[in-house]
Amino acid sequence: MLSSNEIREKFLEFFKQKDHVIFESSPVVPYDDPTLLFTNAGMNQFKKIFLGEVKSDLKRAASAQKCIRVSGKHNDLEEVGKDGRHHTFFEMLGNWSFGDYYKKEAIIWGWEFLTTVMGLDKDKLYISVYKDDDESYNIWKDIIGVPENKIYRLGDIEKKDEENFWSMGETGPCGPCSEIYYDQGPGVGCGKPDCSITCGCDRYLELWNLVFMQYNRDLTGKLTPLPFKSVDTGMGLERITAVLQNVTSNYETDLFENIISKLTSITGYSFKEKQVPFQIICDHIRMITFAIADGALPSNEGRGFVVRRILRRAARQARHLDIKKPFLYLLVPSLVEKMGDYYKEIKLKQEQIMQIIKNEEEKFNRTLDKGLGLFYDKLEIIKKENKNVLPAEDVFVLHDTYGFPLDLTRMICEEEGISCDEEGFERLMEKQREQSRTKKVQFDFSTIDQDGWHILRKGESIFTGYTDKPDKLAIRSSILSYSFNDEVLAIFFDKTPFYAESGGQVADEGLILGFNKEDFEILQNRFNLEKKYPEINEIDQLKTYAKVILKVENVYKTMKGPLHLAAVEDGKDIVLDENVMNSLIFFLIVDIDKRYSTMRNHTATHLLHQALIEVLGSHVEQAGSFVCSSYLRFDFPHPAPLTDEQINLIESRVNSIIFKNLPVIVYDGLTLKEAKAMNAKALFTEKYGDRVRVIKIPDFSIELCGGTHSPTTGFIGGFSITAESSVSAGTRRVEAVTGSNIIDRVNNFKNILKKTSYLAGTKSFEQIPSFVEKMLEENEIMKKELQKLRINLADSNFKKLLNHKITKNGIDYYLLDLENENIDNLKRYADRFKAEEVGCIIIVNRSSNSVMALSSVSRDLTNKVSAKLLLQDILKVAGGSAGGREDFAQGGAKDYGALQKALKEFGF
């Protein structure tokens, strides 16, 4: 029996023999494709080739690709656990042709691999094709020899039936497909005599999908032919392994046996006893591990939120397995043992992944305890009112305050026999999103190729701003095309010095000035604009002559080049129609001070990255960054806060490189292979055919980077860390400033010290620490004296404070109703009561926004009265809760009036 590793190896070797280039899996985080949340198909890394966006000599390729499907069209999350074949994470075995072979070879090779190499029974294989795909139908029937009764024509996109018509998402490459099904036998599935591949049961297992890429689908649904016809096939490793290992569930294959074995040893349950939670956990731990390994760390937004949501969905299964402690992280070594030899990233980052998962589990357990308390309080109210729906407001609070994703709340509700108001919840979420949106310059990029664009001349927009030379940052340019969209002027120029926002670096800011040709020629000669950057006073004079003044709000990277979004600052009352825009000479001026500051910060980010590796270890890699003119921000995986000593070492190391004034060397137009040969740090995997840019600081740092940089390290001027904080579990953030921003920071500190020195009455800054120390010492003495006074007052007034007493069933109950008392004195009262009285005491303490309550019972009465149950019963009525022991309990509530009513009902 073949193992999953052997099947993967045989697949890749088979297509290698068919002259395919074997590619490594790209990360599950598609860093350079904003249309995807996660890599969801093997073809993702070849998308630009399919679309004809890059020139490539590649004709044939094959890979085993890590995939995650948790959103959009390809979303299997809700199905995971219910059956043995759906997953959030899986491996896709695929082969591709880019304008080379087409349907005939793809079908023949697919059949050959399954029947000859894998040895599957031909009689158990069934085929489907798109309804109009006669070519594929005839290949299966006439060349392969599949009987006509085993070939099904399916789908009709004109009727919105996309069966056997595959697309990567709502938009993108697509085309008809042919699927190969495996008959698992009548013992699997519905058992109906007319069961076929069109039945939704498990008997006929979809094994391999052969997609014939012909079209690109846009946002309107329009299909346009691709530059060349291609083949994209995909077969789930989990499914073919299940078939070859003669099991009907993927979870019974060797891919999951290590995890299941470890889970059994942790819980004491077998797979069959707890099949659904076992399957959810086994699937989710794979998704979580690979996502974290590729840089998608748990957080409250984007991919990180999805990872956190999946992790919590898995952790929630602990309730079904009688586990009360974090346990998911213990499964990672079992997964690494099985898959770490092929996917080395999970082996290299095993300890880091385990720590992140453990931290998340601990955090979630604390959140879950709090959230479940609220849920069960609401559940009790619902049942008392004979209702069966958890209100939208409560679902929202669980989500917003306690971090419960909707599917978790839904799951808990189902377990309790009620539902939740999901529609109302979505309305509240949308309301929150609307409130959080801020007005900013935006543009609908989907309109670029549509009506409304004024095409003045053809050509390609070129970025010319990779320079530190001032005269190259203010240049003359011509408009290629432009459009007004929501009062925003969007422009493509034939050339531009403006950097487009990308790679964590903000876009350049500046001005676009439009002149009459005659005026510009005069001004160009007067200010020597061809050879130098204009001075501030010269820019002011240029603005007085300009017919139109545009302020650049942002610059975006598009397939057509840098797109400038600009607001009209002054249009001299002219209409910006095609005639006017075509007649003007445009002068583009980058804000040079901000550009230079951004360059300093970006190069400093590279220095910081390497310094972090040297001080903290090789596990440090970029998890996120932000570079602008005023500061830089760098996120990286690390399990603990940085110490002051570590921060000082990092700062010192970066400054030592700055003071050496080393050259910053740029290598442009390299292939990824050439960059890797230089040992350049690749923060994400480039797609085939892309040319890359490498930034090297000799004997210190070398990274792939498309940003703008200082000419030398000395140009940075200096480096100062301003903040170190946590972004999420296992991820730290460092913020820093460089150059003149350090001087601004020092001056700010000076002003603070001057004010502090004045208030303290010290003669110099150096005397401030000793003044503060003396003040703290005096404050501590005063606090102790005040506490003594409080204790004496409490002792002397204790008998008087016992202002309520009732007797029930022969037991004395006392009430102590106080206001703004500290917790130490409350406990002191409870201890004093226990020492001097026989009975039970309830102590209530009001503050401005809450009520605290304690209960204490004499030791000889704990077999008759429980302090914990007594306080819980009273506080529950007031919407509060309590915990503790039989002789002492503590709790709280928000509504003092309701608590007073509860105490009155008790008898006080």
N, C-alpha and C positions, 0 to 999 in steps of 0.2 A: 504494500500500500504506500503510495507516494505521500510525503509530508507536504505541507503548504510551502515550505522553503524550496523543496524540490520542484514543485509545480511552477512557482515563480521563475526559478532558474531555467526550467525547460522551455517556458514560454519565451523568455528573452533570447535564449540560445536559438530557438526555432526561427525567430524573425531576424536574428543576426545572420543566420545562414541564408536568409532571403534578402541580404544586402541592406538591412535596416540599421541605422545608427541607434545604438542603445543609449537612452538618456537617463540620468538620475532623476528621481522624483523631485519636483519643485516643492517649496514649502507649502504648507496648508494655508499660510497667510500670503495672499497675492499682493505683495507690496506695491506693484506697479500697475495694478488694474483696479481702479476705484469702483468699477461696476460690480465687483464680487466681494462678498463678505468673507468667504473662505474658498479655497480651491475646491471645486465640486466635480471636476472631470479631468481626465488625463489630457484632454486637448487644450486646457487653459493656457499652458505654457507655450503653445504654438498659435495662439489666437491671432497675433499680429501677422503671422505668415498666411493664415487662412484669409485674413482681410486684405492682404496685399500691402500692408503698411510698412513692411520691411522687405528689403531685397535679400534673398537667400538662395544658396545653391542646394539646400537640403531638399531631398526628394522623398526619402523614406525614414521613418523613425519608429521606435517602440520604447515603452517604459512600463514600470510598475509605479503607479502614482498614488500617493496618500490623498484621500479625499474626505471632506467633511460636508454633510448636507443637513443643515439645520434651519434654513430659511428659504423664502421664495418658492419658485416652482419645484425645485428638487429638495423637498423637505420631508425627511422620514422620522422626525423626532417623535411625533405622536404615536407612531406605529411601533417604536422600539419597546420591546418587552412583551408585546402582545403575540408575536410570532417568532419564528426562528430564522427569519431571513432579512429583516430590516435593521439598518444601522445608521448611526450618525457619523461614524468613522468607518471607512472601508478602504481596501486597496483595489485600484482599477488597473487591470492589465489591458494595454491598448497598443494598437499599431496604426500608423498614419501614412498616407500618401499625399504629397503636395504637388498636384499636377502631373503625377507619374502614373502608376497603375490605378485602375478604377474598379468597377463592380466585379468583373470577372475574376481577377486575381484575389480580391478581398474575400470573395465567397469560396473560391477553391481552397485558399490557404486556411481559412477558418475551419472548413470541413476537414481538411487534412490534419490540422492540429488536434481537433477533438477526436476524430475517429482513428487516426493512425498513431499519433504521438501519445495521446491520452488513453486510447483504446476504448472509447465509448461505443456502445451498441448503436449502430445506425438506425435500427428500427425504433429506438426510443427518442429520436430527434425529430422535432416538428419545426416548421418554418412559417414566418409571417413576412409579408411585403406590403408596401403602400399600395393602395387600390389601383393607381394608374401606372405603377412601376412594372411595365411588361418586361423590360430588360432583365431585371433581377429575377422575376418569376420564371422566365425562360432559362436562365442560367441554372437555377435550382432544378428545374424539371428536366431539361435536355442534357446538360453537362454533368451535373452532380447525380442525377437520377432519382431525385426525391419524388415519390408518387404524388399526383395532383391532390389527392385527398388529405395530404399532410402539409399542403401549402395554403395559407390563408391570406386573402387580400383584405386589409383593414385601413381605417382612417379616411377622413375627408376634411381637409382644412377649410374648404369653403363653407362647411357646415359646423365649423369650430371643433371638429373631431380630429385631434392631432395624434391619434394612434398611428404608429409607424411613420411619423414625421417628427424628426428630432430637432431640438434647438437648445442652445446652452442656457438661455434665459428668455426674458421678454424680448430682448433684442440680440442681434449677433448672428454668427454663422448658423446655418440650418440646412435641412434637406431630408429626402426620403430615407427610410432605413429598413433594414431587414433583420429580423430577430430570430435567434435559434433557441428553441425550447427543449427541455429535457423532461420526458415523462417519468415521474417517480412511481407510477403504478396506481391502480385503483384503490389500493389500501391507504393512499394519502389523498386528502382533499374531501370533496363533497360526496363522492360515491355515486353520483347520478350517472345513468347510462349514456346520456348525451353530453357529458363533460368534455370540454375541449380547451384549447389555449385561450379562448375568449372568456372562459369561466374565471371568476375571481378567487377560486380556491388554490391550494398549494400543489395540486397534482402536477400541473405543467409549470415547470420552473424556468423563468426567463434567464437564459445562461449568457448569451453573447449578443450584443447589439452592433450591427454593422451599419454605420451612418455614411451616407453618400452626400458630402457637402457640395451644394450647388448654389446656395443663395445667402444673402445677408438680409436680415429682417430689421427694419428701422422702427422707431417709436410708433409710427402709424400702422404698422403691420405690413407695410409694403415690402415685397420680395424683389431684390435685384440680384442678378447673377454675380457670383464671385469672380475674381480675375482668372481663376482656373478651378477645375473640378478636383475635389480631394476626397480622401477616405479617412474616416475617424471611427475606430472601433473601440468598444469597451466591454470587458468581462470582469465581473467581481471575483476577486480571488477567493473570497469566503464561500461563494456559491459553487464554483467549480471544485473547490476542495471538499465541500460537503458531498457532492455527487461522487467524486472519486474515492472518498473514504466511506461511502455507502451509509450515510446518515441523512436524516431529513431536516435537521436543524443545523445552522451554521455554528451554533454554540456548542455542538457536540464534536466539532473538529479540533484538531491539534492547535489551531490558532488561539483557542480559549482555554485549553485544558490546564495550563499553568495558573491562570487567574482563578478559575473555578476551584482548583485544588487549594489554593491559598485562602480563598473566601470560605471554603468548607472548614478549614482548620481554624479560622478566626471565629466563625459563627456556630460551628457544631451542626449546621444544617447541610443536607445534601442538595444537589442541584434540583432533583425531582421534587423535594419537599418545598422549595422556595423558588420555583422556576422563574416567575416574572421578575421579582426583585433581583435575582441573580443575573438575568439577562440584561436588565437595565444597567446594573453596576458594571458588568463585563464590557458592555458597549461603551458606556460613558467614560470609564477610566482610560480607554484607548483614545477617545476623542480629546479628553482633557490633557493627557500626557503629550500627545503629538502637537496639540495647539500651543501649549506652554513652551515646548521645546523649540517651536518655530517663532516664538515671540509674542503670541497672543496671551497676555497675562490677565488674570481676573481683575475686573474693574467695574465701574458703573456706567460705561458707555461703549458703544461700538462692539467690536469683536470681543473685547474683554468682558462685556456684560453677558454675552452669549456663553462664554466659557464659565463665568460664575454661575449662570443660570443652570447649565448642564451639570456642573459640579454639585450644586445644591439639590438638583433633582436626584442625583445618585446618592448623596449623603442622606436624603430624606428616606431612602430605603432602609436605613438602620433601624427605623421603628418596626419594620416587619421582621427584622432579624435579631431583635432583642440586643442591639448594640447601643451603648450609651457613650462611647468614646470615639474620637476620630479613627477611622480605619481605612479609608480609601487610599491614603498615601502608602500603606503597607502593601498594596497590590502592585505598585510600580515596578519593584524588582522582578516580579514574576513576568510582567509584560516585557521588560527589558531583556530578560533571559531568552524569551521567544523571538523577539523582533529586533533586538539591539545590534546584532551582527550585520544585518542589511541596512537598517536605519540607525546609523551610528550616533546621530544627534541625541537620541533618547538615552543612549549609554553614557555619552559624555556629560549630559546634564542631569543624570539620575538624581543626585543628591539635591540639587537646586529644585527640581520638579517636585520631589517628595516634600521638601520644606514648604514650598508655596501651597501645595494641596493641603498639608496639615494645618497651616495657618488659616486657610480658608475654611476648613472644617470646624476648627475651634471657634472662629468668628461666627459661622453659621449656627453652630449649636447654641451659642449665647443668644443670637437673634431669634432662633426658633423657639427657645424657651419663652422669651418675652412675647413674641407674636402669637404663640399658641395660647398663652394666658388670655390675651385679648380675644382670640377666636372662640375659645370655649365659653368665655363670658357672653359673647354675642350669640353663640349657639344656644345657650340656656334661655336667653330672651326670646329668640326665634321660636323655640319649642314651646315656651309658655304661651306665646301668642298664636300657637297652632299654624305657624308659617313654615315654609320649606325653601326659602331663598335668602341667601346672605346678601344684604343690601350693597349696592355699588359703592356707597361711601365707606363701608367697612372693608371691602375688597381693596379700595384705593389706599386706605390707611395701612393695611397690611403690606401693600406694595411699596408705598412711598416712605413709610416710617420704619418698617421692619424688613424690607427687602424681599418680600415674598413675590416671586414671579406669578403671573396669573395661573399658569398650569399647576403650580404647587398648591395654590389656594383651591383651584378646581379639584385637585386630587384629594385634598383633605375633606372638602365638602362631600365628594362622592362617597368617601369612607364613612361619613356621618349621615348619609342618606338625604342630603340636601343638595341644592344647586347654588350657583352664585350669579349675580346680575352682571354678566360680561358686557352686554351692550352699554349699560350705564357706566360701567368701569371705563370702557373705551372713550365714552363722551367726556368723562372727567380727565382722562389722560390727554385727550386732544385739547381740552381747555387749558391744562397745565402747559402743554407745548406752545400754545398760542401766546400765553402770558410770558413765557420765557424767551420768545423770539425777539430779537432786536433788529431795528431797521438798519440795513446796510446796503451798499451798492451790490446789486445782484444782476445776473444775466442768465437768460435761458439759452444754454449752449445748444439745445436741440434745434434752434432756429438758424444755425450758421449756414446750412446749405439750402435754406428755404427762402420764400419770398420776403421782401423787406430789406434785403441786402443790396447795397449799391456797389456794383463791380466797376471800378475805374480802370484797372489794368490787371493783366494776368502776371503771375509770378509767385515765387515762394518767399515767405517772410523769414528773414535770417536774423538771429541774435548775434550782435557784434560786441557785446559788453563784457567778454572775458578779458578784462584789462584793468590795470591800476593807473593807466595814463589818463589824466584829466581831459585832454583834448578829444579822446575817444568816447567820452561819456556825454558829449553834447554834439549831435550830428544832424545833418540835413537828411530828410527822408521823404519818400512819396507814399501816398495811400494806395494800397491795393484794393481794399474794400472796407465799407463801414456800414453801420446800422444804428438806428435809434431803437432802444428796447426798454420800455418802462422808464423813460426819461434818462436813460444811460446811453452815452455814445460809445459804441464798441468799434474798434479800429484795428485792422491789420495793415502794418507798414511793410515796405519791401525790405527794410533793415531797421533794427532798433537796438539801442544800448540798454534798454530796460530789461532787467532780469525778471523772468516769470516765476511766480510762487511755486516752489516744488522742493522736495527733499527736506522739508522742515524749515527752509529759509523763506522769509517773506519776500514779496515782490519789491522792486525799487519804487520809490516815489519820485515825483518831479513834475515838470511842465511840458506841455506840447503847445508850441506857438505857431500860428498860421499867418503868413505874410503874403502881400502882393510881391510878384517876382522882382519888380524894380526896387521896392523898398528893401527886400532882403539882400540884394546884391550890394546896395550901398552900405547896409549895416554889417554885412559880412566883411567888407573891406575895412570899415571903420574899426571894428572890434577884433579883426583878425580871427574870425570864428573857425576857419579851416585848421588853424594851428594851435588854438588854445581854448581852454574852458572859460566862459565869460565870468567876470567878477560880479559881486552882488549888485553893485550900482549899475553895471552894464546890463544885467538881467532886467533890472527895473526899467531901463531905457528901452530895451527890446520889447517889453510888455506894452509900452506906450504906443509903439508902432504896429503891434500885432493886430490883425483883423479879428482873430479869434484866439482866446486863451483857454486852454483845457488843463484841468488839474487831474493828473493820473491817480486814480483811486486804487486800482489793482491791475495786475498783469497775470493772465492765466496761460498755462501751457496747453496748447491744443494740437490736434493732428495737422493743422494748417500753419502752425507756428505761434509765436507770442501774440495773445489777444489783449489789447489795451482797453480797460474800462475807464472812461474819463467823464468828469462832470464839467459842464461849460461854466467857466468862471466869468468870462466876458466875451460876448459874441458881437459887440459893436452893432447890435440890432440888424445883423444880416441873417438871411435864411441859409442854413447849411445844406443846400441842395447839391446835386451832382456837379453842376456847372461851377458853383463857388468852390466846393471841395477840390475839384480837379484843377482849378486855376491857382490855388494857394501853394506856396512853398512852406513845408512844415519843418520846424526845428525842434528836435527832441532833446530835452535837458534833464538828465538824471540829477536828483538831489545828491551832490557829491559827498557832503558830510555824512549823510545817513548811509550812503553806499559804503564809504570807507569804514564806518563803525560796524556795519554788518559784516564786511570782509574780516575785520579784526576778530569779531565774535565767532565767525564760522571756523577760521583757522584755529582759534583757541579751543573750540569744541573738539577738534581732532587731537590737540595736545592733551586736553582733559581726558579724553577716552583712553589714550595710551597710559597716562599717569594713573588712572583708576585701575587699569590692568596691573601695573607694576606694584601698586600699593595694596590692592585688595585681592587680586588673583585673576587667573585666566578665564573664570566664569563670567567676568564682566563683558557685556556686549550691549550695543545700542538697542534700547527698547522703545525709544522715542526721543525726539529732539525738537527744539524750536530755536531759531536764530533770527534776531531782528537787530535794529540799530542800537537799542538801549540795553539789552542783556541777552544772555544765552541760557538755555535750559537743556539738561541732559538726563534722560531716564535710563536706568540700567538695573539688571537683576542683582540683588544682594539681600541676604536674609536678616540683616540687623542694621540699626542706625550707625552712621559713621562716627567714630570718636573724634574728639578735638585733635588728638595727635594725628589721626589719619587725614583729617581735613588739612592740617598744617603741612603734612608731608606732600599731599597732592598739590596744594597751592605752591609750595616751594619748588616741586619738580617742574611744574608748568612754567613758572617764572624763570627757572634756570635755563630752559630751552629758549624762552623769549629773549633773555639777556645775551645768549650766544649769537643772536641775529643770524640764524641759519636761513639759507634760501628755501623758499617754498616752490618745489618743482612740479610742473603740471605736465602730464602725459595725456595728450588728446587723441581720440580715435583708435584706441586699442581694442582688440577683441577681448572677450572675457577670458579666453584661454591665456592670452598674453599677460593680462592683469593678474591672474592667479599665479602665473609663473614668477611674477615679481613679489609674490606673497602679500598682495594687497588685501586688506580686510574688505570682504564683500558683505554688506549689511543686508542684502537680499540677492536672490538669484536672478541674474539678467536673462532675458529671453533670447533665444537664438537669433543671431543676425544683428543684434544691437551693438553699437560701438560704445565703449565706456571711457570714462575720464578718470585718471588716477592722480591723487594729490600726495606728494611725497615730501616729508621733512627728513633729511638725511640722518641715518642712524637712530631714528626715533619712531616715526609714524609713516604708514603708507596705507591709504584707503581709497576705495572707489567713491567718487563724489562729483556731483554736477553743479555744486555751488560756486560762489565767487570767493576768492581768497586773497589774503595779504601777500605781497611779493616776497617778504621775509618775515621771520618770526619777530624780529625787533620792531617791525611796523605795528605789532599788537600793542606795544607800550607797557603792558603789565596785566596781571590777572588777579582777580580777587573773588573768592567764593562768598556769596551773600546769603545763601540759604541751603540747607540740606533737610529733606523731608521724605515722608512716605507717600507714594502714589497709590499703592495697593499692597496687598500681602506679597512680600518677597520682591518688591520693586521700590527702589529709592530714586530720589530726584535731587540733582545738584543744580543750583542757579548761580550765575557768576556775571561779573562785568569786566570790561577791559578798557584800555585807553583813557580818554577824558572822562568816561563814566566813573572811573575810580576816583578821580579828583572831585567830581561832584559828590560822590559818596563820602569822601573824607571831609569835605566842607560841611556836609549835612551833619556828620558826627561832631564836628567842631562846634557848630551852633547848639547842638543838644548839650554838649559838655559845658559850654558857656552858660546856658540857662540853668543847668543843674548846679554849677558852681555858684552862681548868683543866689539861687534859692537856698543852698546849703551854707552860704556865707563863708566859703573857703577861698583862700588866696590863689590857689592854683588847681589845675585839673588833677594833679597827683594826689591831692588831699581828699578828693571825693570818695575813694574806696574806704578810707579809714573813718570818714564821717558816716557813711552808710552802715559800716560794721557797728559803730557806736550806737547809731540810731536803732538798729535791729536788736542789739543787746538790751537797750533800754526798753524797747517794745516788748521783748520777751519777759523781762522782769515785771512790767506792768500787767501783762496777760496772766502771769502766775498769781500776782496779787489780786487781780480781778476774780480769778477762779477761786481763790481762797475765800473771798468775800461771798461769792455765790454759794459755795459749799456751806459756809457758816449760816447764811440766810436760809438755805434749803433745810439744814438740820434744825434750825430754830423754829421754822414755820411748817415743818412736815405735818404735824398733827392737825394744824389749822387748815392745811391744804386738802385734807381728806374730807371734801365738802359734800360727798354723796355716799350713802351706804344703804344697801338693801339686803335682805336675807331671802334666799330661795332654796327650798329643800334642805334647810338647816345649814346652809353655807353662806357666809358673809361675803358680799361683793362690794368693792369700793371703786369710786370713780374720781380720777384726778384730772381736771380740765384746765390746761395751761395755755400760754400764748408766748411764742418766740423764745422758748427755752432751748438750751443746747442739749445735744444728745447725751453727753456725759452725765449731766444732772438728771435726765430722765432715767437713765440706767441706775443712777445712784438712788433715786426714789424707789425703783423697783426692788433693788437689793435691800434697802432700809425696811421696806414693807415686809419682805420675806423674813427678815431677821426679827421683827418686832410684832408682827400680826399673824393671825391665822385666818386664811381666806383667799380671796382672789382680788386683784386690782387691775383696773384698766386705766391707762394713762393716755390722755389725748393732748397733742401739742399743735396749736395752729400757727401757721406762718402766712406770709402774704399770698402764696400761690399753691399751697398744699397743706395736708394734714398728716401728721405722723402719729402712730398709735403703738403702744406697748401693752402687753398683758403679762402678769406674773402670778403664779399660784404657789402657795405654801407647799413644801415638799410632801407633807403628810396627807395632802389632798389630791395629789396628781393621779391617784387611782380612781378618783371620782370626777375630776374636772381637768380637761386639757386646755392649757393656755393657748396653744396653736388653734385648735378647733373653735374655741370661744371667740378669739379675735377674727378668725376667718369668717365666721357666721355673721358677726356684726359689720365688718368692713365690706362684705359682699353686697349688702343692701345699699351701701354708699358708693358702689362702683370701684371698690378697692380690693386689695389682696394682702395676704400675710403669710409668713412662714416662721418656723422655729421649732422649739422642743415642747415637751409636755408641761414643763415648769416655766418656760419663758418664750415669748413670741414677739415679733415686730412686723409692722406693716404700714400701709398708708392709703390715703384716698385723696380725691380732689375736691369733693363736695362736702363742706363742713355741715351745711344744712341737712343734707341727707343722712350724715353720720349722727347728728343730734336726734333726728327722727328715729334712727335705728336704736340708739341708746335708750330713748324714751320707751320704745316698744319692748326693750329688754326689761325695763322696770325702773330705770333711773329718772 
